């Protein structure tokens, strides 16, 4: 059977691994051991599957896997990690809204704008210190189509697009946990809001005016924003390489 060996290999992968191949995404809640099994399965992919159609989606190995590993290192003994990853890309039904007309003046004859919103990653982690970390990454693209008439009377149309990336990370502290203002302010591109109460929360947001050029750059962005809420609480000690 054509491609039979590779199909059989995929059938033997972790169920979430198979979902990445066939549906280009998954949503699941697991303890650290479950995620370790998925990652071990993903690392077998390249050696067993060579057909481009069945390749892992972009952002799987260079962004999703290291992010899951980092978060799992901070889970408590009974903590779970929830990941909802949609790696189908922006050009799928449901992510692009209807076009709207924009006001114009001559020589522009018409202008329309279309907005595409791709919330491709949601994460929730129950950390060992009793806090809950929630993360959202959204890619948003605005495309404009402009038609105008030049001085010779000919009509021309052109398209312009602009993409931004929004990263939001909320850390809900354990009940009674204290917050603090760090000695140094956050980077200028990260905004921080602290909500007081019995269970305080720290929200860090970033709105970046271009999409990353590589998976490593994207991962660095996410981890930088995700680390910021931890600077707003006293640290129990030093030397532990983790978000907390």
N, C-alpha and C positions, 0 to 999 in steps of 0.2 A: 504494500500500500504506500502510495506517494506520501512523503512526510510522516509516515507512520511512526517511526522511532521517536521523532521530536514530539509528536502528539502524545505518545505514551509517556515521554519524560514529563511533559506538562501535567498530565493526569496524576503523576506521582508527587507533584509539588504540594507545598502547604496550601490549604484552601484560599487563603488571602492572596498568596502568590498567583494562583490561578485566576483570581478575580482581577488582578492587575493586568494579566495577559489578555483576558477576554473582555472585561468591562472597563479596563483602564482606571480602576479605582476600587476602593473598598471603604467600609465603615465597621469598626470593631472595637470592643473593650476587652482587654486582657491584662493579666499580671505580667511581670517582667519575663517570666519563663516562656509565656506564649509568644511574646514579641521576639525573643531570642530564637525560637524555632522558625519563625517567619524569616528572620534575617539570614539564618543558616540556609534556608531554602533558596532565598534570592541570590545568594553567592554561588549557587550551583547552576544558575540559569545560563550564563555565557558558555559554559563548557558543554551544555547539552542541547541548547536551542540556538540555531544559527539563522533561521528564517527571519528576515527583517520585519515581516508582518507580525511576528510573535515576540518581538523584542520588548523589553521592559520599557514603560513610558519614561520620557525625560523627567528628571528630578527624583527618580526612585533611589538610585544608588548613591548619588552625590549630595542629596539634600534630605530625603525622607529617612533613609537608613541611619546616617549619623545623628540626626535629630532624635530619632526614637532611642538610640543607644544612650544619648546624653540624658534624656528624660528618665529612662529606665534606671539609670544609676542613682537617681534621687527618689525613687519610689520607696514607700515604706514596706514592711513585710507583707501587709495585706493590701497595699495600694494597687490601684489599677491605672492603666493608661488607655484613654480613648482616642482613636485617630479616625478621622473621616477625610480621606484623600480622593479628590476628583482630578485625575491627571489626563482627562480627555482633551484638554486644551480649550481655548475660548470659542473656537468655531464649531460649536455643537448647538443643537436646538435648545432654546430655553435660557441661554446666557446673553443673547442680544435682544434689546428692547426695540420697540417700534421707532421708526425714523420720525423726526419732527422738523417742520419747516422753520427756518431762521429768517428774521427780517433782513432785507437786502436793499441796496441802492445801485443804480446804474454805474458802471456797465455790468454789474452782476445781475444775472437773470433769475437765478434761484440758488438756494443753499439749504441743505438738509444735514441734520446731525443724528448720529446713531451712537448709543452707549452700550458697551458690552461689559458686563460684570461677571467675573470669574472667581468666586470664593472657593479656591481649590484645596485649602487645608484648614481643618479645625482640629484642635487638640485639647484634651482635658486630662490633667495628671494629678493624682492624689499623692502628695509628697510626704516624706518621712517626718517632717516637722509639723504635720497636721494641716498645712496650708494646701490650697487647691490652685493649680496653675491652668489658666485657659488661654489658648492662643488661636488667632485667626489671621490668615493671610489671604488677601484679595488682590487680584490684578484687574484694573479697570482701564478700558480703552475708549476714547472718544474719537469717532471718525466723522469727518465733514466732507461732503461732496458739494463742490462749488462749480456752477456753470455761468460763464460770462461771454459777452461778445466783444471781440477785439475791434480795433479801428477799421479793419477791412470788412467788417460785417460777419465774420466767421465765428461760430460758437465753439467754445472749448470748455471741457470739463476736467477738473482735477480733484484728487482726493488728498486730504491731510489727516493724519492720525496722531494721537498723542496718548501714551500709556503711562499710568502711574501704578505704584504698588503701595498698598496699605497693610501695615502690620500692627495688630493690637494684641497686647498681652496683659491679662488681669491676674493678679495673685491675691486670692482671698485668704487672709491670715487665719490661724487657729483662734478660737475664742480666747479673749483676754491677751492675745499677743500684742506687744508694743511695736509702734512704728517710730521712725526717727528721720530727721532730715540729714542726708549725707553731707559730708564736708565739701565735696565738689559737686557742682551742678551736673545734670545729665548733658549729653551731647546736644548741640543746638537743634539737631534734626529729630530728637525724641521729646515728646511732651509727656508730662507725668501729672496724674491727678490722684490724690489720696482721699479716700472716703472714710471718714471716721465713724465709729460706732462700736458695738460690742464685738463685732467681727469686722475688723478693718479690711479694706482692700486697696491695692495700689494698681493703677492702670497706666501702662506705658503705651504710647501710640507713635507711629512713624508714618509719614506720607512722603514717599520717595517719587521724584518726578521723572524717573526712568526705570525700566525693568533691568534687572541685573544681567551682566554679560556672561556670567558663568554660574554653575551650580555652587562653587565655593563662595562666590560673592553673595549669592542668595542666602546660603547657610550662615555666613558671617553676619549678615543683616538680621536674620531671625534671632540668632543667639545673642547678639548685642542688645536687641530690644527685650528679649526674654530675661536677660540678666539684670536689667535696670530695676525691676521691682524688688530685687533682693538687696539692693543697696539702701533701701528705705526701712530696713529692719536691723536690729542688732545682730551681729554674727556670733554664733556660739564658739567658733574657733577658726583657725586658719589652716591652710594646707590641704583641704579637701577639694579635689578638682571636680566641681559640679556646679550646677546653677545656684544651689543654695549654700 
